[in-house]
Amino acid sequence: MAEATDWNKKLRELETRLWASADALRSNSKLDAAEYCMPVMGLIFLRYAWGRFHRQTEKLEEKRKNSPRGQNRAIEKAEYRGDGVLWLPEAARYNHLAALPGDENLAEALNAAMIAIEAESDNLKGVLPKQYGDLPPNVLSELVRTFNDPVLDTIGGDVFGRIYEYFLQKFAPVASATDGVFFTPKCLVKLIVEVVEPHGGTIFDPACGSGGMFIQSGDFIRSETGTDNPNLTATFYGQEKVEKNARLCRMNMAVHGLEAHISSGDEANSFYHDHFCLEGKCDTVMANPPFNVKAVSAELAESAGRLPFGLPSINKEKCFSNANYLWISYFYAYLKDTGRAGFVMPSSATDSEANGEDRVIREKLLDTGHVDVIVSVANKFFYTKTLPCALWFFDKGKDEALRDTVLLIDAREVYTVVSSNLHEWSPWQLRNLTAIVRLYRGRKDDYAKLLADYRAALGIDETVPFAQVKEEAEANLAKTRAEAEADLATRKGKRGSREAKEAWARCEAEAKARLDTATQALWLTEKFGEYEGVYRDIPGLCKAATRAEIAAKNYTFSPGVYVGVPETPPEDDSVFAERMTAIHTELASLSTQAEGLMKTILANAETLTKGI
């Protein structure tokens, strides 16, 4: 938890510096936001690629040093590519570019670096930005300095996605909102991947954006199989009609050592084209498609096929007023007989058109027995949108014992506040939600491993209950804050007070991280057991609803309809009395304020009347 908190803090600081540099571009260049996004993303690409290249170089040099036969042998390109690391020519390495003397033409050097990388990678030909000469030299130099930051070596994950999302927030909120396109937060992507569990085979994203689903799938395959190169077990396909997004995806894939077949432009418009002819052939389909897209031609969509449940509702213009159920039908149609799908939909899609074609499609979907899990997500999970959403999961290879039920999880009360406008799932919260799904599937070993990880993180064994750890952590955090306040008060204005403040901040972060970990462990084990986990329906959180129960609710897939409200322990008389006293005190205060306000209003009215 401390690492996650520190990660977010570092990334937000980096985003702030990025915005300052980008703001200078807005003021000091002829480019608009859409144009200078790509040059800046190119620098992020170079910097992150260099970080992975440098780490691989150290690994290979250490291996060579320990091998008698390899000490005099030069490291070959294949030793990078074999582990899924992009080979960088000398002129394209960030340390070389950042160290160029001031009299060198940095723009030309960057353009040459991009050309050199494209020459080494077929997947990147024509993809990388080469318009650095359009940027003012002083601003370009500042950008290179901004990204010459060790934080980028430790961020990991889909850094491209986070920076891309940041750009959407700052530069193009209107453009990104007009057609429902916005980046999928990493925690949502990770839950989709953890539920779908893509071990390999054909992995398809028909609205792939910057490629976050692919990146997280690659990480999952690495962790599950122990391979350094997911391309050995998986083939990635993506369609993305927005050319800029497709270029970002190719860059993102390359820097993460992944190869993909990415289609872009009109032929990649998934409403009308199955470019790779993948209907019925995918092991895994994952996507965050544009929400609520209007004016999709019903005639063209029908001729393109992939509609196993028929057409959604058509308006008088012979278009779909809402294309959400087109996407839902496509995701199902792409799957092979044992395939799984996970995707994002607006919450409204779970119960739209109670008497229309959407409901009919839900009925047909339910009858297949392949609807696996639906998860409700709170709002504020997206930078550019505040709407709540739902995660849908299909499983054509679902266990026979589960064919008659759908796991419905209402996770709207599960989140961590990042800022006033942004929420996310912490790593432990994400693992808890995954644990519910795994228990529903009968995977008790996964639950036992999670509890072991909790105990290892807290430094306890099975004899220590999580409730005790949480209580002790609360007391320790309060003690740390009190000691910090007292110590800093005595140091105020003295030498060393800044260092002391930073030290206390680290102590408080560690204490809070321990409390957060204990809190999440207790949240999970109070529901499903502290030793041997067994799935059960939890009021207010989850329910394995039967198909008959869902049919009785007019085929709504909204989890809140089924899970009910949380159980609340009864309050004792002292707590009730305390609450009532507080309420009466507040009411008395409000009554006094209202009386005073009324006197002021009457006095002002009297003054106005006399004036008239």
TORDRENBA-153988 format. One line per field, with one value per residue (C-alpha): residue number from 1; z, y, x negated; residue in three letters. Coordinates in steps of 0.1 Angstrom, whole numbers, plus 2048, in hexadecimal, padded with zeros to 3 digits. Last residue first. Layout:
BEGIN
num <- NUM	... .
up <- Z	... .
north <- Y	... .
east <- X	... .
residu <- Ala	... .
% end
This chain:
BEGIN
num <- 612	611	610	609	608	607	606	605	604	603	602	601	600	599	598	597	596	595	594	593	592	591	590	589	588	587	586	585	584	583	582	581	580	579	578	577	576	575	574	573	572	571	570	569	568	567	566	565	564	563	562	561	560	559	558	557	556	555	554	553	552	551	550	549	548	547	546	545	544	543	542	541	540	539	538	537	536	535	534	533	532	531	530	529	528	527	526	525	524	523	522	521	520	519	518	517	516	515	514	513	512	511	510	509	508	507	506	505	504	503	502	501	500	499	498	497	496	495	494	493	492	491	490	489	488	487	486	485	484	483	482	481	480	479	478	477	476	475	474	473	472	471	470	469	468	467	466	465	464	463	462	461	460	459	458	457	456	455	454	453	452	451	450	449	448	447	446	445	444	443	442	441	440	439	438	437	436	435	434	433	432	431	430	429	428	427	426	425	424	423	422	421	420	419	418	417	416	415	414	413	412	411	410	409	408	407	406	405	404	403	402	401	400	399	398	397	396	395	394	393	392	391	390	389	388	387	386	385	384	383	382	381	380	379	378	377	376	375	374	373	372	371	370	369	368	367	366	365	364	363	362	361	360	359	358	357	356	355	354	353	352	351	350	349	348	347	346	345	344	343	342	341	340	339	338	337	336	335	334	333	332	331	330	329	328	327	326	325	324	323	322	321	320	319	318	317	316	315	314	313	312	311	310	309	308	307	306	305	304	303	302	301	300	299	298	297	296	295	294	293	292	291	290	289	288	287	286	285	284	283	282	281	280	279	278	277	276	275	274	273	272	271	270	269	268	267	266	265	264	263	262	261	260	259	258	257	256	255	254	253	252	251	250	249	248	247	246	245	244	243	242	241	240	239	238	237	236	235	234	233	232	231	230	229	228	227	226	225	224	223	222	221	220	219	218	217	216	215	214	213	212	211	210	209	208	207	206	205	204	203	202	201	200	199	198	197	196	195	194	193	192	191	190	189	188	187	186	185	184	183	182	181	180	179	178	177	176	175	174	173	172	171	170	169	168	167	166	165	164	163	162	161	160	159	158	157	156	155	154	153	152	151	150	149	148	147	146	145	144	143	142	141	140	139	138	137	136	135	134	133	132	131	130	129	128	127	126	125	124	123	122	121	120	119	118	117	116	115	114	113	112	111	110	109	108	107	106	105	104	103	102	101	100	99	98	97	96	95	94	93	92	91	90	89	88	87	86	85	84	83	82	81	80	79	78	77	76	75	74	73	72	71	70	69	68	67	66	65	64	63	62	61	60	59	58	57	56	55	54	53	52	51	50	49	48	47	46	45	44	43	42	41	40	39	38	37	36	35	34	33	32	31	30	29	28	27	26	25	24	23	22	21	20	19	18	17	16	15	14	13	12	11	10	9	8	7	6	5	4	3	2	1 .
up <- 7ED	805	823	812	80B	830	83B	824	831	855	84C	83A	858	871	85B	85B	880	884	86B	87D	89E	88E	87E	89F	8B0	894	898	8BE	8B9	8A0	8B6	8D4	8BE	8B4	8D7	8E3	8C7	8D0	8F5	8ED	8D9	8B3	8A0	886	862	846	824	80D	7F1	7DA	7BF	7B1	7B8	7A1	781	768	763	753	75C	781	780	764	77B	797	77E	770	794	7A6	7B6	7CC	7D6	7EA	7FC	80D	809	7F6	7FF	7F2	80A	815	82D	847	84E	83F	822	82E	84D	83A	81E	831	84C	832	823	844	84D	82C	831	855	849	82E	847	85E	841	834	858	85B	839	842	863	850	838	855	866	847	845	86A	866	870	887	87C	88E	89E	8BE	8AA	893	8B0	8BF	89D	893	8B5	8B1	88D	896	8B4	89F	885	89F	8AF	88E	886	8A7	8A0	87C	888	8A2	888	871	88A	895	897	871	870	870	85C	84E	82A	830	841	823	80B	81E	81C	7F7	7F3	806	7EF	7D0	7DF	7E4	7BF	7BF	7A3	7BB	7D0	7B2	7AB	7D0	7D0	7B2	7C6	7E2	7CB	7BE	7E1	7EA	7CB	7D3	7BE	7AF	7B4	7A3	7A5	7C9	7C8	7CB	7E0	7E3	7D8	7E2	7E8	7C4	7C3	7BE	7B3	7A0	79A	780	786	772	760	780	785	760	764	74B	72A	718	733	730	747	74A	75E	767	766	77A	769	773	752	747	762	766	786	794	794	7A6	796	793	78B	775	774	75F	743	730	73A	716	723	734	713	703	720	71E	6F9	6FF	719	701	6E6	6FA	719	735	71C	730	74F	750	734	74B	75E	741	733	738	72B	733	71C	71F	705	708	6E9	6D6	6DE	6C4	6C5	6EA	6E6	6C7	6D9	6F5	6DD	6CA	6EB	6F3	6D1	6DC	6C4	6AC	689	670	673	683	69F	6A2	6C2	6C5	6A9	6AE	6CA	6B7	6A6	699	675	661	64C	66B	675	653	653	678	671	691	699	6BE	6D4	6F8	706	6F2	6F7	715	709	710	6FB	703	6F3	6D2	6B3	6B1	69C	697	672	678	66C	67C	66D	670	695	69A	687	67F	65A	65D	66E	682	684	69E	69D	6BC	6C9	6ED	6FD	713	6FF	6DF	6EC	6F8	6D7	6C4	6DA	6D7	6B1	6B4	6C9	6B0	693	6A4	696	6AF	6A9	6BC	6BA	6D2	6CE	6EE	6FA	6EC	6EA	710	711	734	73C	760	755	76D	773	74F	742	759	74F	72B	732	743	724	70D	720	722	6FC	6F5	6E8	6E2	6D6	6C7	6E2	6D9	6EA	6D6	6EA	70C	731	731	754	74D	772	777	755	75C	77E	770	756	771	786	768	760	73E	727	718	6F8	6FC	6DB	6E6	707	6FB	6E6	702	71C	703	713	738	73E	71D	724	746	736	71E	73C	74E	730	726	74A	746	761	76E	782	78C	76F	768	78B	781	76E	74D	742	74E	740	71D	720	72B	70D	6F7	707	701	6DD	6D4	6C6	6A0	69B	6B1	695	694	6A7	6A6	692	66F	675	699	695	67C	698	694	678	68C	6A9	693	685	6A8	6B3	693	69C	6C0	6B4	69B	6B7	6CF	6B6	6C9	6D7	6F9	6FD	6FA	71C	71B	6F9	703	723	70F	6F8	6D4	6C6	6D5	6C3	6DA	6DA	6E8	704	701	711	6EF	6E2	6F9	6F5	6CF	6CE	6D7	6F6	6EC	6F7	70B	72C	71D	720	745	74D	76C	75B	73E	755	766	744	739	757	756	731	738	752	739	71E	735	740	71D	710	72C	722	6FD	700	718	6FE	6E3	6F8	6FA	6D4	6D0	6E7	6D5	6B8	6CC	6E4	6C8	6B8	6AE	6CC	6EB	6FF	6F9	6FB	71D	729	71F	735	753	74C	74C	76D	77D	76D	77D	79F	79A	791	7AF	7C7	7B6	7BA	7DE	7E7	7D5	7E6	808	800 .
north <- A16	A1B	A12	9F1	9E9	9EE	9D8	9BD	9BF	9BC	99E	98C	992	985	966	95F	961	948	931	931	929	90C	8FF	8FE	8ED	8D3	8CC	8C7	8B1	89B	898	88E	874	865	863	853	839	831	82E	818	7FE	7FF	7E1	7D4	7DF	7C6	7D5	7DD	7C7	7B3	7AE	7CF	7DF	7C6	7D4	7B9	7BF	7A2	7AC	7A7	784	77B	783	76D	751	754	74F	76B	765	784	79E	7BE	7CD	7AD	793	774	758	74B	736	740	72B	73F	762	75C	769	789	793	786	7A0	7C0	7B4	7B0	7D2	7E3	7D2	7DF	802	803	7F8	812	82C	824	825	846	855	84B	859	87A	87A	878	894	8AA	8A3	8AC	8CD	8D4	8D0	8F3	903	915	8FD	8E1	8DF	8DE	8C4	8AC	8B0	8AC	88E	87D	882	875	857	84F	851	83A	821	820	819	7FF	7ED	7EB	7DF	7C4	7B8	7B5	7A2	786	77B	755	752	764	789	7A0	7B6	7B1	78C	788	799	783	764	76F	774	751	742	753	746	723	726	728	71D	734	74A	74A	757	773	77E	77D	794	7AE	7AA	7AC	7CD	7DA	7D0	7E1	801	806	828	84A	86B	88D	897	885	861	855	82F	81B	800	80F	80B	7E7	7D7	7B4	79D	779	76A	748	72A	722	720	6FA	6F5	708	725	71F	73A	753	776	793	7B6	7D3	7EF	815	833	855	86F	870	87F	872	852	83F	85C	848	827	805	7EA	7C7	7AD	789	76A	76E	74E	73B	740	74A	769	776	770	783	79F	7A2	7A5	7C0	7D4	7CF	7E2	7DF	7E6	7FA	7FD	7E8	7E0	7F9	817	80F	818	7FA	7ED	7CB	7A8	78A	765	74A	725	722	73D	761	77C	77A	783	7A2	7AC	7A9	7BF	7D8	7DA	7DD	7FD	80C	826	838	81B	827	823	848	83E	82D	809	7F5	7DB	7C1	79C	786	777	798	794	79F	7BB	7BD	7C4	7E0	7F0	7F0	7FC	81A	826	848	849	83C	837	82D	829	806	7FC	7DA	7B6	797	777	755	764	750	753	773	77C	786	79D	7BC	7B4	7D4	7E9	7F3	7E9	807	7F9	7FB	821	828	80F	7EA	7DE	7BB	7BA	7B3	7B9	7C5	7DF	7FC	7EC	7E8	80C	819	805	810	835	831	822	83F	858	845	844	825	80D	7E7	7D0	7AD	79D	77A	768	74C	756	77A	77B	77D	77D	75C	753	745	757	777	77C	774	78D	7A8	7A2	7A4	7C5	7D3	7C5	7D5	7F6	7F8	81E	81B	7F6	7F9	7D5	7C6	7A3	788	768	74D	754	752	76D	76C	77C	786	792	7A3	7B6	7BF	7CC	7E1	7F1	7F8	807	821	81C	83A	84E	84D	854	865	889	884	881	8A0	8B4	8A8	8AE	8BF	8B9	89A	889	891	880	861	85F	863	847	831	835	82C	80B	7F8	802	822	81A	825	842	84F	852	872	87D	884	8A8	8AD	8A3	8BA	8D7	8D2	8D2	8F2	903	8F7	903	8E5	8E0	8D0	8B3	8A8	884	871	84B	835	834	813	808	7E4	7DD	7E6	7EE	808	818	81D	82F	846	84F	856	86B	881	884	88E	8A7	8B8	8B8	8CB	8CA	8EB	8E3	8C3	8A2	890	88C	87C	862	859	855	83B	841	849	829	814	807	7E3	7E0	7C6	7A7	790	781	7A4	7AE	78F	791	7B3	7A3	7A9	7A7	788	78B	781	767	748	74B	754	769	78A	781	77E	79E	7AF	7A1	7AE	7D0	7D3	7C8	7E3	7FD	7F2	7F4	817	821	817	82B	84A	846	840	85D	872	866	86E	891	893	883	89A	8B8	8B5	8AF	8CB	8E5	8EB	90E	90E	924	926	903	8F4	906	8F5	8D4	8DA	8E4	8C7	8AF	8BC	8B7	894	88B	896	882	864	867	86A	84C	836	842	837	816	810	818	800 .
east <- 98A	96E	984	98D	969	960	97D	972	94F	95C	972	955	93E	958	95D	938	936	953	944	922	933	947	927	916	933	935	90F	913	931	91E	8FF	915	927	905	8F9	91A	918	8F3	8FC	91B	907	907	913	8FA	901	906	900	91E	92B	915	92E	939	918	907	918	91C	941	953	977	96F	980	968	94B	958	95E	93B	92F	91D	8FB	8FC	8E3	8DD	8FB	904	8E8	8F0	8D8	8B8	8A3	880	86D	859	867	889	89D	8AD	899	87B	87E	883	86A	84F	858	856	835	826	833	826	804	804	80E	7F1	7D9	7E7	7E5	7C1	7B8	7CA	7B6	796	7A0	7AA	789	776	789	783	75E	755	76F	78F	7A6	792	7A7	7C7	7B8	7B2	7D5	7E7	7D1	7D7	7FC	7FC	7E8	7FE	81D	80E	802	825	835	81B	821	846	840	827	840	85C	845	842	81F	81A	817	7F5	7ED	7D5	7F1	7E6	7E0	802	814	800	80A	82F	82B	81C	839	852	840	841	866	86E	892	89D	8B0	890	87D	896	896	86F	86E	881	868	84A	857	85C	839	829	83D	85C	860	871	86B	87B	876	854	847	864	863	881	89B	8BD	8C8	8BB	8DD	8D4	8EC	8E0	8F7	907	915	8F5	8E1	8E1	8DA	8B9	8B8	8A6	8BA	8B1	8BE	8B4	8C3	8B4	8CC	8C9	8CF	8CC	8B2	8A0	87F	867	87B	882	897	8B8	8BD	8B9	8D3	8C5	8D7	8CA	8CE	8E8	8E3	902	90F	931	923	917	939	94A	930	936	95C	956	941	95D	977	98D	974	95F	93F	939	914	90D	913	8F4	8DE	8CB	8A8	89D	893	895	88D	889	890	8A7	894	89D	8A1	8C7	8C9	8B5	8C8	8EA	8DF	8D0	8F1	903	8F1	8F9	913	92B	925	92B	947	950	971	95E	951	951	936	932	932	924	906	8FD	8D9	8E5	8D6	8F6	90A	8F2	8F4	91A	91D	907	8F7	906	8FE	8E2	8ED	8CB	8AB	89D	889	87D	873	879	867	863	86F	87A	8A0	89E	879	87A	85C	86E	890	89E	8BE	8C1	89D	890	86D	871	878	857	842	839	821	811	7FC	7D9	7D1	7B0	7C0	7B0	7BE	7E1	7E3	7D6	7EF	80B	800	801	824	82F	823	834	857	868	858	859	842	834	81C	80E	805	7EE	7CB	7D5	7D7	7B1	7A1	7B2	7BA	7DC	7F4	7E0	7D5	7F8	807	7EE	7F6	81B	815	803	81D	83A	828	823	825	848	851	875	878	861	857	842	83C	82A	81B	822	83C	84B	86E	872	84F	84E	86E	862	842	853	869	84A	838	853	862	85A	876	88B	8B0	8B4	8B6	8A5	881	884	892	879	85C	83E	83C	851	849	824	826	836	819	801	813	815	7F1	7E6	7F8	7E6	7C4	7BF	79B	786	79D	796	771	779	76B	78F	78E	76B	777	795	77F	769	787	794	772	770	793	7A6	7AD	78B	798	7AF	7A4	7BE	7BC	7D4	7C8	7B6	7BC	7C7	7AB	792	76C	770	78C	773	75A	775	780	75C	756	775	767	744	753	767	749	733	712	703	711	6FE	711	714	73A	738	71D	72F	74F	741	74B	728	71A	734	750	75B	77F	781	797	77F	774	772	757	741	748	737	716	700	6DB	6C8	6A8	6B7	6CF	6BA	6B2	6D7	6DC	6D3	6E9	708	6FF	6FC	71D	72F	71F	728	74C	74F	742	75A	778	76E	766	788	798	784	789	7AE	7B3	7A0	7B7	7D5	7C9	7C5	7E8	7FB	7EC	805	825	81C	817	7F6	7E9	7D2	7CB	7EB	7F9	7D6	7D1	7F0	7E1	7C3	7D9	7F0	7D3	7C7	7E9	7EB	7CA	7D6	7F6	7E1	7CB	7E9	7FA	7DC	7D7	7FA	7F5	7D4	7E4	800 .
residu <- Ile	Gly	Lys	Thr	Leu	Thr	Glu	Ala	Asn	Ala	Leu	Ile	Thr	Lys	Met	Leu	Gly	Glu	Ala	Gln	Thr	Ser	Leu	Ser	Ala	Leu	Glu	Thr	His	Ile	Ala	Thr	Met	Arg	Glu	Ala	Phe	Val	Ser	Asp	Asp	Glu	Pro	Pro	Thr	Glu	Pro	Val	Gly	Val	Tyr	Val	Gly	Pro	Ser	Phe	Thr	Tyr	Asn	Lys	Ala	Ala	Ile	Glu	Ala	Arg	Thr	Ala	Ala	Lys	Cys	Leu	Gly	Pro	Ile	Asp	Arg	Tyr	Val	Gly	Glu	Tyr	Glu	Gly	Phe	Lys	Glu	Thr	Leu	Trp	Leu	Ala	Gln	Thr	Ala	Thr	Asp	Leu	Arg	Ala	Lys	Ala	Glu	Ala	Glu	Cys	Arg	Ala	Trp	Ala	Glu	Lys	Ala	Glu	Arg	Ser	Gly	Arg	Lys	Gly	Lys	Arg	Thr	Ala	Leu	Asp	Ala	Glu	Ala	Glu	Ala	Arg	Thr	Lys	Ala	Leu	Asn	Ala	Glu	Ala	Glu	Glu	Lys	Val	Gln	Ala	Phe	Pro	Val	Thr	Glu	Asp	Ile	Gly	Leu	Ala	Ala	Arg	Tyr	Asp	Ala	Leu	Leu	Lys	Ala	Tyr	Asp	Asp	Lys	Arg	Gly	Arg	Tyr	Leu	Arg	Val	Ile	Ala	Thr	Leu	Asn	Arg	Leu	Gln	Trp	Pro	Ser	Trp	Glu	His	Leu	Asn	Ser	Ser	Val	Val	Thr	Tyr	Val	Glu	Arg	Ala	Asp	Ile	Leu	Leu	Val	Thr	Asp	Arg	Leu	Ala	Glu	Asp	Lys	Gly	Lys	Asp	Phe	Phe	Trp	Leu	Ala	Cys	Pro	Leu	Thr	Lys	Thr	Tyr	Phe	Phe	Lys	Asn	Ala	Val	Ser	Val	Ile	Val	Asp	Val	His	Gly	Thr	Asp	Leu	Leu	Lys	Glu	Arg	Ile	Val	Arg	Asp	Glu	Gly	Asn	Ala	Glu	Ser	Asp	Thr	Ala	Ser	Ser	Pro	Met	Val	Phe	Gly	Ala	Arg	Gly	Thr	Asp	Lys	Leu	Tyr	Ala	Tyr	Phe	Tyr	Ser	Ile	Trp	Leu	Tyr	Asn	Ala	Asn	Ser	Phe	Cys	Lys	Glu	Lys	Asn	Ile	Ser	Pro	Leu	Gly	Phe	Pro	Leu	Arg	Gly	Ala	Ser	Glu	Ala	Leu	Glu	Ala	Ser	Val	Ala	Lys	Val	Asn	Phe	Pro	Pro	Asn	Ala	Met	Val	Thr	Asp	Cys	Lys	Gly	Glu	Leu	Cys	Phe	His	Asp	His	Tyr	Phe	Ser	Asn	Ala	Glu	Asp	Gly	Ser	Ser	Ile	His	Ala	Glu	Leu	Gly	His	Val	Ala	Met	Asn	Met	Arg	Cys	Leu	Arg	Ala	Asn	Lys	Glu	Val	Lys	Glu	Gln	Gly	Tyr	Phe	Thr	Ala	Thr	Leu	Asn	Pro	Asn	Asp	Thr	Gly	Thr	Glu	Ser	Arg	Ile	Phe	Asp	Gly	Ser	Gln	Ile	Phe	Met	Gly	Gly	Ser	Gly	Cys	Ala	Pro	Asp	Phe	Ile	Thr	Gly	Gly	His	Pro	Glu	Val	Val	Glu	Val	Ile	Leu	Lys	Val	Leu	Cys	Lys	Pro	Thr	Phe	Phe	Val	Gly	Asp	Thr	Ala	Ser	Ala	Val	Pro	Ala	Phe	Lys	Gln	Leu	Phe	Tyr	Glu	Tyr	Ile	Arg	Gly	Phe	Val	Asp	Gly	Gly	Ile	Thr	Asp	Leu	Val	Pro	Asp	Asn	Phe	Thr	Arg	Val	Leu	Glu	Ser	Leu	Val	Asn	Pro	Pro	Leu	Asp	Gly	Tyr	Gln	Lys	Pro	Leu	Val	Gly	Lys	Leu	Asn	Asp	Ser	Glu	Ala	Glu	Ile	Ala	Ile	Met	Ala	Ala	Asn	Leu	Ala	Glu	Ala	Leu	Asn	Glu	Asp	Gly	Pro	Leu	Ala	Ala	Leu	His	Asn	Tyr	Arg	Ala	Ala	Glu	Pro	Leu	Trp	Leu	Val	Gly	Asp	Gly	Arg	Tyr	Glu	Ala	Lys	Glu	Ile	Ala	Arg	Asn	Gln	Gly	Arg	Pro	Ser	Asn	Lys	Arg	Lys	Glu	Glu	Leu	Lys	Glu	Thr	Gln	Arg	His	Phe	Arg	Gly	Trp	Ala	Tyr	Arg	Leu	Phe	Ile	Leu	Gly	Met	Val	Pro	Met	Cys	Tyr	Glu	Ala	Ala	Asp	Leu	Lys	Ser	Asn	Ser	Arg	Leu	Ala	Asp	Ala	Ser	Ala	Trp	Leu	Arg	Thr	Glu	Leu	Glu	Arg	Leu	Lys	Lys	Asn	Trp	Asp	Thr	Ala	Glu	Ala	Met .
% end
